[in-house]
């Protein structure tokens, strides 16, 4: 498998793309987590599991809301006659932070 990875640029590109998506999500959830510098305070596996699931649900809710907002703006732009290019849309991400009130203040 390693030789295939090393010899196949398309495979490397595909793996890098998937890795970047996963890292973007992990960075977003780490940014969302507040208190205790992002560390889980309990050593109880059940409480840790609940905390991770809650953070995932919280992140998913924000991502869903952001996606709805982005879709509304893009639809309005299309109705107004803007030309939307697929290459531009491909770099949009629902992991935006500017629209999230984090710890009671807008993030930069």
Beta strands, then each sheet from edge to edge (+ up, - down):
strand 1: 101-102
strand 2: 105-106
sheet 1: 1+ 2-
end
